[in-house]
């Protein structure tokens, strides 16, 4: 049975860069492409990106079987460590991964996590 998990990361990006690009890279890593019909095949997920004074903070909420959690986290980290994504218009967005780690699901994320776990 799927459970919700959270992952957080900080990336460095130019000020005008597309904040959605790292999340799209995560979607490509987990789903094969950012534009696919729902549901996500392996790990339904949601990525939020917020620019802060120390970089762009990414919060990835995902659902998977507990036995698959380490593999999903590896794919997330590999996507973020890759540092770039070619967008639908052909432009390339680059970033540099500063930190990446597992994080507990917050009380505010519990409902969203449950919906992701349902598929």
N, CA, C and O atoms as a GROMACS GRO file, in nm:
protein
  476
    1UNK      N    1   0.083  -0.117   0.000
    1UNK     CA    2   0.000   0.000   0.000
    1UNK      C    3   0.089   0.125   0.000
    1UNK      O    4   0.183   0.136   0.079
    2UNK      N    5   0.058   0.217  -0.090
    2UNK     CA    6   0.137   0.339  -0.100
    2UNK      C    7   0.124   0.425   0.026
    2UNK      O    8   0.020   0.428   0.092
    3UNK      N    9   0.234   0.494   0.056
    3UNK     CA   10   0.237   0.590   0.165
    3UNK      C   11   0.296   0.720   0.113
    3UNK      O   12   0.367   0.720   0.012
    4UNK      N   13   0.268   0.830   0.181
    4UNK     CA   14   0.322   0.960   0.143
    4UNK      C   15   0.458   0.982   0.208
    4UNK      O   16   0.481   0.943   0.322
    5UNK      N   17   0.547   1.044   0.133
    5UNK     CA   18   0.680   1.080   0.178
    5UNK      C   19   0.710   1.221   0.128
    5UNK      O   20   0.644   1.270   0.036
    6UNK      N   21   0.808   1.285   0.190
    6UNK     CA   22   0.847   1.419   0.146
    6UNK      C   23   0.998   1.426   0.130
    6UNK      O   24   1.074   1.354   0.196
    7UNK      N   25   1.039   1.512   0.041
    7UNK     CA   26   1.180   1.536   0.012
    7UNK      C   27   1.196   1.686  -0.006
    7UNK      O   28   1.110   1.751  -0.065
    8UNK      N   29   1.304   1.740   0.045
    8UNK     CA   30   1.328   1.883   0.024
    8UNK      C   31   1.467   1.904  -0.032
    8UNK      O   32   1.559   1.826  -0.005
    9UNK      N   33   1.480   2.010  -0.109
    9UNK     CA   34   1.608   2.041  -0.171
    9UNK      C   35   1.618   2.192  -0.188
    9UNK      O   36   1.519   2.263  -0.186
   10UNK      N   37   1.741   2.237  -0.205
   10UNK     CA   38   1.767   2.378  -0.238
   10UNK      C   39   1.857   2.377  -0.360
   10UNK      O   40   1.959   2.308  -0.364
   11UNK      N   41   1.818   2.455  -0.461
   11UNK     CA   42   1.899   2.470  -0.581
   11UNK      C   43   1.931   2.617  -0.602
   11UNK      O   44   1.857   2.706  -0.558
   12UNK      N   45   2.040   2.640  -0.668
   12UNK     CA   46   2.079   2.776  -0.706
   12UNK      C   47   2.043   2.793  -0.853
   12UNK      O   48   2.080   2.711  -0.937
   13UNK      N   49   1.968   2.901  -0.884
   13UNK     CA   50   1.924   2.926  -1.021
   13UNK      C   51   1.938   3.074  -1.050
   13UNK      O   52   1.927   3.156  -0.958
   14UNK      N   53   1.963   3.111  -1.175
   14UNK     CA   54   1.961   3.253  -1.211
   14UNK      C   55   1.826   3.315  -1.179
   14UNK      O   56   1.725   3.245  -1.179
   15UNK      N   57   1.823   3.444  -1.154
   15UNK     CA   58   1.700   3.510  -1.109
   15UNK      C   59   1.585   3.498  -1.209
   15UNK      O   60   1.469   3.493  -1.167
   16UNK      N   61   1.611   3.494  -1.337
   16UNK     CA   62   1.504   3.486  -1.436
   16UNK      C   63   1.471   3.345  -1.480
   16UNK      O   64   1.388   3.326  -1.570
   17UNK      N   65   1.534   3.247  -1.418
   17UNK     CA   66   1.515   3.107  -1.461
   17UNK      C   67   1.375   3.058  -1.426
   17UNK      O   68   1.311   3.109  -1.334
   18UNK      N   69   1.329   2.959  -1.499
   18UNK     CA   70   1.198   2.898  -1.479
   18UNK      C   71   1.199   2.814  -1.352
   18UNK      O   72   1.263   2.709  -1.348
   19UNK      N   73   1.128   2.858  -1.249
   19UNK     CA   74   1.124   2.786  -1.122
   19UNK      C   75   1.060   2.648  -1.134
   19UNK      O   76   1.082   2.562  -1.048
   20UNK      N   77   0.984   2.625  -1.239
   20UNK     CA   78   0.919   2.495  -1.257
   20UNK      C   79   1.012   2.389  -1.317
   20UNK      O   80   0.979   2.271  -1.315
   21UNK      N   81   1.127   2.431  -1.369
   21UNK     CA   82   1.215   2.336  -1.439
   21UNK      C   83   1.266   2.224  -1.349
   21UNK      O   84   1.262   2.108  -1.392
   22UNK      N   85   1.315   2.250  -1.227
   22UNK     CA   86   1.360   2.136  -1.145
   22UNK      C   87   1.247   2.038  -1.115
   22UNK      O   88   1.269   1.917  -1.117
   23UNK      N   89   1.127   2.087  -1.089
   23UNK     CA   90   1.013   1.998  -1.066
   23UNK      C   91   0.979   1.919  -1.190
   23UNK      O   92   0.943   1.801  -1.181
   24UNK      N   93   0.990   1.981  -1.306
   24UNK     CA   94   0.966   1.909  -1.431
   24UNK      C   95   1.071   1.800  -1.451
   24UNK      O   96   1.041   1.692  -1.501
   25UNK      N   97   1.195   1.829  -1.412
   25UNK     CA   98   1.301   1.727  -1.422
   25UNK      C   99   1.269   1.608  -1.330
   25UNK      O  100   1.293   1.494  -1.367
   26UNK      N  101   1.215   1.636  -1.213
   26UNK     CA  102   1.174   1.528  -1.122
   26UNK      C  103   1.063   1.446  -1.188
   26UNK      O  104   1.064   1.323  -1.182
   27UNK      N  105   0.967   1.514  -1.250
   27UNK     CA  106   0.857   1.443  -1.317
   27UNK      C  107   0.911   1.356  -1.431
   27UNK      O  108   0.866   1.243  -1.448
   28UNK      N  109   1.006   1.408  -1.506
   28UNK     CA  110   1.066   1.327  -1.613
   28UNK      C  111   1.133   1.203  -1.553
   28UNK      O  112   1.120   1.094  -1.608
   29UNK      N  113   1.203   1.220  -1.442
   29UNK     CA  114   1.272   1.107  -1.378
   29UNK      C  115   1.173   1.003  -1.326
   29UNK      O  116   1.201   0.883  -1.331
   30UNK      N  117   1.060   1.049  -1.275
   30UNK     CA  118   0.963   0.956  -1.216
   30UNK      C  119   0.861   0.902  -1.316
   30UNK      O  120   0.809   0.792  -1.298
   31UNK      N  121   0.832   0.980  -1.420
   31UNK     CA  122   0.720   0.945  -1.509
   31UNK      C  123   0.761   0.930  -1.656
   31UNK      O  124   0.680   0.886  -1.737
   32UNK      N  125   0.882   0.967  -1.691
   32UNK     CA  126   0.927   0.957  -1.829
   32UNK      C  127   0.912   1.085  -1.908
   32UNK      O  128   0.987   1.107  -2.003
   33UNK      N  129   0.817   1.170  -1.872
   33UNK     CA  130   0.795   1.299  -1.938
   33UNK      C  131   0.707   1.383  -1.848
   33UNK      O  132   0.628   1.330  -1.771
   34UNK      N  133   0.720   1.516  -1.859
   34UNK     CA  134   0.637   1.603  -1.775
   34UNK      C  135   0.494   1.613  -1.824
   34UNK      O  136   0.405   1.655  -1.750
   35UNK      N  137   0.472   1.574  -1.947
   35UNK     CA  138   0.338   1.583  -2.005
   35UNK      C  139   0.286   1.441  -2.028
   35UNK      O  140   0.309   1.381  -2.133
   36UNK      N  141   0.215   1.389  -1.928
   36UNK     CA  142   0.162   1.253  -1.939
   36UNK      C  143   0.024   1.250  -1.876
   36UNK      O  144  -0.007   1.331  -1.789
   37UNK      N  145  -0.059   1.157  -1.919
   37UNK     CA  146  -0.192   1.146  -1.858
   37UNK      C  147  -0.179   1.091  -1.716
   37UNK      O  148  -0.092   1.008  -1.689
   38UNK      N  149  -0.264   1.136  -1.626
   38UNK     CA  150  -0.260   1.083  -1.490
   38UNK      C  151  -0.312   0.939  -1.489
   38UNK      O  152  -0.383   0.899  -1.581
   39UNK      N  153  -0.279   0.865  -1.391
   39UNK     CA  154  -0.192   0.898  -1.278
   39UNK      C  155  -0.046   0.875  -1.312
   39UNK      O  156  -0.014   0.813  -1.414
   40UNK      N  157   0.043   0.926  -1.227
   40UNK     CA  158   0.185   0.898  -1.242
   40UNK      C  159   0.205   0.748  -1.226
   40UNK      O  160   0.149   0.687  -1.135
   41UNK      N  161   0.284   0.687  -1.313
   41UNK     CA  162   0.294   0.541  -1.312
   41UNK      C  163   0.359   0.481  -1.187
   41UNK      O  164   0.310   0.379  -1.137
   42UNK      N  165   0.465   0.540  -1.136
   42UNK     CA  166   0.538   0.479  -1.024
   42UNK      C  167   0.518   0.551  -0.892
   42UNK      O  168   0.498   0.488  -0.788
   43UNK      N  169   0.523   0.683  -0.896
   43UNK     CA  170   0.518   0.760  -0.771
   43UNK      C  171   0.445   0.891  -0.794
   43UNK      O  172   0.507   0.991  -0.832
   44UNK      N  173   0.314   0.893  -0.773
   44UNK     CA  174   0.241   1.019  -0.784
   44UNK      C  175   0.310   1.123  -0.694
   44UNK      O  176   0.350   1.092  -0.582
   45UNK      N  177   0.324   1.245  -0.745
   45UNK     CA  178   0.402   1.344  -0.672
   45UNK      C  179   0.357   1.485  -0.703
   45UNK      O  180   0.281   1.510  -0.797
   46UNK      N  181   0.406   1.577  -0.622
   46UNK     CA  182   0.382   1.720  -0.642
   46UNK      C  183   0.507   1.792  -0.597
   46UNK      O  184   0.564   1.761  -0.493
   47UNK      N  185   0.551   1.890  -0.676
   47UNK     CA  186   0.668   1.970  -0.642
   47UNK      C  187   0.628   2.116  -0.629
   47UNK      O  188   0.562   2.171  -0.718
   48UNK      N  189   0.668   2.177  -0.519
   48UNK     CA  190   0.650   2.321  -0.499
   48UNK      C  191   0.787   2.386  -0.497
   48UNK      O  192   0.880   2.333  -0.437
   49UNK      N  193   0.800   2.500  -0.564
   49UNK     CA  194   0.927   2.573  -0.569
   49UNK      C  195   0.904   2.715  -0.519
   49UNK      O  196   0.811   2.783  -0.561
   50UNK      N  197   0.992   2.760  -0.430
   50UNK     CA  198   0.983   2.893  -0.373
   50UNK      C  199   1.121   2.956  -0.372
   50UNK      O  200   1.216   2.897  -0.321
   51UNK      N  201   1.131   3.076  -0.430
   51UNK     CA  202   1.260   3.146  -0.429
   51UNK      C  203   1.278   3.210  -0.291
   51UNK      O  204   1.189   3.278  -0.241
   52UNK      N  205   1.395   3.187  -0.231
   52UNK     CA  206   1.429   3.246  -0.102
   52UNK      C  207   1.565   3.313  -0.112
   52UNK      O  208   1.628   3.311  -0.218
   53UNK      N  209   1.610   3.372  -0.004
   53UNK     CA  210   1.739   3.440  -0.007
   53UNK      C  211   1.856   3.343  -0.024
   53UNK      O  212   1.963   3.384  -0.070
   54UNK      N  213   1.838   3.217   0.010
   54UNK     CA  214   1.947   3.120  -0.003
   54UNK      C  215   1.932   3.028  -0.125
   54UNK      O  216   2.006   2.930  -0.137
   55UNK      N  217   1.839   3.056  -0.213
   55UNK     CA  218   1.822   2.976  -0.334
   55UNK      C  219   1.675   2.944  -0.357
   55UNK      O  220   1.587   3.009  -0.301
   56UNK      N  221   1.650   2.847  -0.439
   56UNK     CA  222   1.514   2.803  -0.466
   56UNK      C  223   1.490   2.677  -0.385
   56UNK      O  224   1.559   2.577  -0.401
   57UNK      N  225   1.391   2.684  -0.296
   57UNK     CA  226   1.357   2.570  -0.211
   57UNK      C  227   1.252   2.485  -0.283
   57UNK      O  228   1.150   2.535  -0.329
   58UNK      N  229   1.280   2.357  -0.292
   58UNK     CA  230   1.189   2.262  -0.355
   58UNK      C  231   1.135   2.168  -0.248
   58UNK      O  232   1.208   2.119  -0.162
   59UNK      N  233   1.007   2.146  -0.255
   59UNK     CA  234   0.941   2.053  -0.163
   59UNK      C  235   0.868   1.953  -0.250
   59UNK      O  236   0.774   1.988  -0.322
   60UNK      N  237   0.911   1.827  -0.245
   60UNK     CA  238   0.853   1.722  -0.327
   60UNK      C  239   0.776   1.627  -0.236
   60UNK      O  240   0.834   1.563  -0.148
   61UNK      N  241   0.648   1.619  -0.258
   61UNK     CA  242   0.561   1.526  -0.186
   61UNK      C  243   0.532   1.413  -0.283
   61UNK      O  244   0.489   1.437  -0.396
   62UNK      N  245   0.555   1.289  -0.240
   62UNK     CA  246   0.533   1.176  -0.331
   62UNK      C  247   0.475   1.058  -0.255
   62UNK      O  248   0.485   1.050  -0.132
   63UNK      N  249   0.415   0.967  -0.329
   63UNK     CA  250   0.358   0.847  -0.269
   63UNK      C  251   0.412   0.725  -0.343
   63UNK      O  252   0.419   0.721  -0.466
   64UNK      N  253   0.450   0.626  -0.265
   64UNK     CA  254   0.500   0.501  -0.321
   64UNK      C  255   0.493   0.392  -0.214
   64UNK      O  256   0.464   0.420  -0.098
   65UNK      N  257   0.518   0.272  -0.255
   65UNK     CA  258   0.529   0.162  -0.159
   65UNK      C  259   0.650   0.189  -0.071
   65UNK      O  260   0.753   0.235  -0.121
   66UNK      N  261   0.642   0.164   0.059
   66UNK     CA  262   0.757   0.189   0.146
   66UNK      C  263   0.886   0.122   0.098
   66UNK      O  264   0.994   0.178   0.115
   67UNK      N  265   0.876   0.004   0.040
   67UNK     CA  266   0.995  -0.065  -0.010
   67UNK      C  267   1.059   0.008  -0.128
   67UNK      O  268   1.177  -0.011  -0.156
   68UNK      N  269   0.981   0.091  -0.198
   68UNK     CA  270   1.030   0.165  -0.315
   68UNK      C  271   1.081   0.305  -0.281
   68UNK      O  272   1.138   0.373  -0.366
   69UNK      N  273   1.060   0.349  -0.156
   69UNK     CA  274   1.099   0.486  -0.118
   69UNK      C  275   1.245   0.517  -0.150
   69UNK      O  276   1.270   0.621  -0.211
   70UNK      N  277   1.343   0.433  -0.113
   70UNK     CA  278   1.482   0.467  -0.145
   70UNK      C  279   1.507   0.485  -0.294
   70UNK      O  280   1.580   0.575  -0.335
   71UNK      N  281   1.447   0.400  -0.377
   71UNK     CA  282   1.467   0.412  -0.522
   71UNK      C  283   1.405   0.540  -0.576
   71UNK      O  284   1.464   0.605  -0.662
   72UNK      N  285   1.287   0.577  -0.527
   72UNK     CA  286   1.223   0.701  -0.572
   72UNK      C  287   1.307   0.820  -0.531
   72UNK      O  288   1.328   0.912  -0.610
   73UNK      N  289   1.356   0.820  -0.408
   73UNK     CA  290   1.443   0.930  -0.363
   73UNK      C  291   1.570   0.940  -0.449
   73UNK      O  292   1.612   1.050  -0.484
   74UNK      N  293   1.629   0.826  -0.484
   74UNK     CA  294   1.747   0.830  -0.570
   74UNK      C  295   1.715   0.894  -0.704
   74UNK      O  296   1.794   0.974  -0.754
   75UNK      N  297   1.600   0.861  -0.762
   75UNK     CA  298   1.562   0.919  -0.890
   75UNK      C  299   1.539   1.069  -0.878
   75UNK      O  300   1.576   1.145  -0.968
   76UNK      N  301   1.479   1.112  -0.768
   76UNK     CA  302   1.459   1.255  -0.743
   76UNK      C  303   1.594   1.325  -0.734
   76UNK      O  304   1.616   1.427  -0.799
   77UNK      N  305   1.684   1.270  -0.655
   77UNK     CA  306   1.816   1.332  -0.637
   77UNK      C  307   1.895   1.334  -0.767
   77UNK      O  308   1.961   1.433  -0.797
   78UNK      N  309   1.889   1.227  -0.844
   78UNK     CA  310   1.959   1.224  -0.972
   78UNK      C  311   1.906   1.332  -1.066
   78UNK      O  312   1.984   1.399  -1.134
   79UNK      N  313   1.775   1.350  -1.068
   79UNK     CA  314   1.716   1.454  -1.154
   79UNK      C  315   1.763   1.592  -1.111
   79UNK      O  316   1.798   1.675  -1.195
   80UNK      N  317   1.765   1.616  -0.983
   80UNK     CA  318   1.807   1.747  -0.934
   80UNK      C  319   1.958   1.767  -0.951
   80UNK      O  320   2.003   1.877  -0.982
   81UNK      N  321   2.034   1.662  -0.929
   81UNK     CA  322   2.179   1.670  -0.947
   81UNK      C  323   2.216   1.694  -1.093
   81UNK      O  324   2.320   1.752  -1.123
   82UNK      N  325   2.129   1.649  -1.185
   82UNK     CA  326   2.155   1.668  -1.329
   82UNK      C  327   2.172   1.813  -1.366
   82UNK      O  328   2.252   1.846  -1.453
   83UNK      N  329   2.097   1.903  -1.300
   83UNK     CA  330   2.121   2.045  -1.314
   83UNK      C  331   2.069   2.116  -1.437
   83UNK      O  332   2.104   2.232  -1.460
   84UNK      N  333   1.987   2.051  -1.515
   84UNK     CA  334   1.932   2.121  -1.632
   84UNK      C  335   1.811   2.049  -1.687
   84UNK      O  336   1.789   1.930  -1.661
   85UNK      N  337   1.732   2.124  -1.764
   85UNK     CA  338   1.616   2.067  -1.834
   85UNK      C  339   1.590   2.148  -1.960
   85UNK      O  340   1.592   2.271  -1.957
   86UNK      N  341   1.566   2.079  -2.069
   86UNK     CA  342   1.525   2.145  -2.193
   86UNK      C  343   1.372   2.152  -2.190
   86UNK      O  344   1.305   2.049  -2.184
   87UNK      N  345   1.319   2.274  -2.196
   87UNK     CA  346   1.175   2.295  -2.190
   87UNK      C  347   1.106   2.268  -2.322
   87UNK      O  348   1.171   2.239  -2.422
   88UNK      N  349   0.974   2.278  -2.323
   88UNK     CA  350   0.897   2.250  -2.445
   88UNK      C  351   0.930   2.346  -2.559
   88UNK      O  352   0.911   2.312  -2.676
   89UNK      N  353   0.978   2.466  -2.525
   89UNK     CA  354   1.014   2.562  -2.630
   89UNK      C  355   1.159   2.547  -2.675
   89UNK      O  356   1.206   2.624  -2.759
   90UNK      N  357   1.230   2.448  -2.619
   90UNK     CA  358   1.369   2.423  -2.657
   90UNK      C  359   1.470   2.495  -2.569
   90UNK      O  360   1.590   2.467  -2.577
   91UNK      N  361   1.425   2.587  -2.486
   91UNK     CA  362   1.519   2.660  -2.401
   91UNK      C  363   1.567   2.570  -2.288
   91UNK      O  364   1.495   2.481  -2.242
   92UNK      N  365   1.688   2.594  -2.244
   92UNK     CA  366   1.747   2.514  -2.138
   92UNK      C  367   1.752   2.596  -2.010
   92UNK      O  368   1.800   2.710  -2.010
   93UNK      N  369   1.701   2.538  -1.903
   93UNK     CA  370   1.709   2.599  -1.771
   93UNK      C  371   1.813   2.520  -1.693
   93UNK      O  372   1.812   2.398  -1.691
   94UNK      N  373   1.904   2.594  -1.627
   94UNK     CA  374   2.010   2.530  -1.549
   94UNK      C  375   1.998   2.567  -1.402
   94UNK      O  376   1.947   2.674  -1.368
   95UNK      N  377   2.044   2.478  -1.317
   95UNK     CA  378   2.049   2.503  -1.173
   95UNK      C  379   2.164   2.422  -1.116
   95UNK      O  380   2.219   2.334  -1.181
   96UNK      N  381   2.198   2.454  -0.991
   96UNK     CA  382   2.301   2.378  -0.918
   96UNK      C  383   2.240   2.332  -0.787
   96UNK      O  384   2.190   2.413  -0.710
   97UNK      N  385   2.246   2.202  -0.762
   97UNK     CA  386   2.192   2.145  -0.640
   97UNK      C  387   2.281   2.183  -0.522
   97UNK      O  388   2.401   2.155  -0.524
   98UNK      N  389   2.222   2.246  -0.420
   98UNK     CA  390   2.296   2.285  -0.300
   98UNK      C  391   2.273   2.186  -0.186
   98UNK      O  392   2.365   2.156  -0.110
   99UNK      N  393   2.150   2.136  -0.173
   99UNK     CA  394   2.120   2.037  -0.069
   99UNK      C  395   1.998   1.956  -0.110
   99UNK      O  396   1.915   2.000  -0.188
  100UNK      N  397   1.991   1.836  -0.054
  100UNK     CA  398   1.880   1.746  -0.086
  100UNK      C  399   1.870   1.645   0.027
  100UNK      O  400   1.970   1.584   0.065
  101UNK      N  401   1.749   1.628   0.082
  101UNK     CA  402   1.734   1.536   0.193
  101UNK      C  403   1.589   1.494   0.212
  101UNK      O  404   1.496   1.562   0.170
  102UNK      N  405   1.573   1.380   0.278
  102UNK     CA  406   1.440   1.334   0.317
  102UNK      C  407   1.387   1.430   0.422
  102UNK      O  408   1.463   1.491   0.497
  103UNK      N  409   1.256   1.441   0.427
  103UNK     CA  410   1.190   1.529   0.523
  103UNK      C  411   1.059   1.464   0.565
  103UNK      O  412   0.997   1.393   0.486
  104UNK      N  413   1.016   1.487   0.688
  104UNK     CA  414   0.886   1.432   0.728
  104UNK      C  415   0.772   1.502   0.654
  104UNK      O  416   0.783   1.620   0.618
  105UNK      N  417   0.665   1.431   0.631
  105UNK     CA  418   0.544   1.491   0.576
  105UNK      C  419   0.485   1.578   0.688
  105UNK      O  420   0.468   1.532   0.800
  106UNK      N  421   0.455   1.704   0.656
  106UNK     CA  422   0.401   1.794   0.757
  106UNK      C  423   0.251   1.769   0.776
  106UNK      O  424   0.186   1.705   0.694
  107UNK      N  425   0.199   1.820   0.886
  107UNK     CA  426   0.054   1.808   0.912
  107UNK      C  427  -0.025   1.871   0.799
  107UNK      O  428  -0.130   1.820   0.760
  108UNK      N  429   0.024   1.983   0.746
  108UNK     CA  430  -0.046   2.052   0.636
  108UNK      C  431  -0.045   1.970   0.507
  108UNK      O  432  -0.130   1.992   0.421
  109UNK      N  433   0.049   1.878   0.492
  109UNK     CA  434   0.060   1.797   0.370
  109UNK      C  435  -0.012   1.663   0.380
  109UNK      O  436  -0.023   1.592   0.280
  110UNK      N  437  -0.060   1.628   0.497
  110UNK     CA  438  -0.118   1.495   0.520
  110UNK      C  439  -0.231   1.463   0.422
  110UNK      O  440  -0.233   1.354   0.364
  111UNK      N  441  -0.325   1.555   0.404
  111UNK     CA  442  -0.437   1.531   0.313
  111UNK      C  443  -0.393   1.515   0.170
  111UNK      O  444  -0.440   1.426   0.099
  112UNK      N  445  -0.301   1.602   0.126
  112UNK     CA  446  -0.250   1.593  -0.012
  112UNK      C  447  -0.175   1.461  -0.030
  112UNK      O  448  -0.189   1.394  -0.132
  113UNK      N  449  -0.094   1.424   0.070
  113UNK     CA  450  -0.022   1.298   0.064
  113UNK      C  451  -0.116   1.179   0.053
  113UNK      O  452  -0.088   1.085  -0.021
  114UNK      N  453  -0.227   1.183   0.127
  114UNK     CA  454  -0.324   1.073   0.121
  114UNK      C  455  -0.386   1.064  -0.019
  114UNK      O  456  -0.409   0.954  -0.069
  115UNK      N  457  -0.414   1.178  -0.081
  115UNK     CA  458  -0.470   1.177  -0.216
  115UNK      C  459  -0.368   1.120  -0.316
  115UNK      O  460  -0.404   1.044  -0.405
  116UNK      N  461  -0.241   1.157  -0.300
  116UNK     CA  462  -0.138   1.101  -0.387
  116UNK      C  463  -0.128   0.950  -0.369
  116UNK      O  464  -0.113   0.876  -0.466
  117UNK      N  465  -0.137   0.904  -0.245
  117UNK     CA  466  -0.126   0.761  -0.217
  117UNK      C  467  -0.240   0.681  -0.278
  117UNK      O  468  -0.224   0.564  -0.311
  118UNK      N  469  -0.356   0.745  -0.293
  118UNK     CA  470  -0.471   0.677  -0.354
  118UNK      C  471  -0.451   0.657  -0.503
  118UNK      O  472  -0.519   0.575  -0.565
  119UNK      N  473  -0.357   0.731  -0.561
  119UNK     CA  474  -0.327   0.709  -0.700
  119UNK      C  475  -0.364   0.821  -0.786
  119UNK      O  476  -0.345   0.816  -0.908
   0.00000   0.00000   0.00000
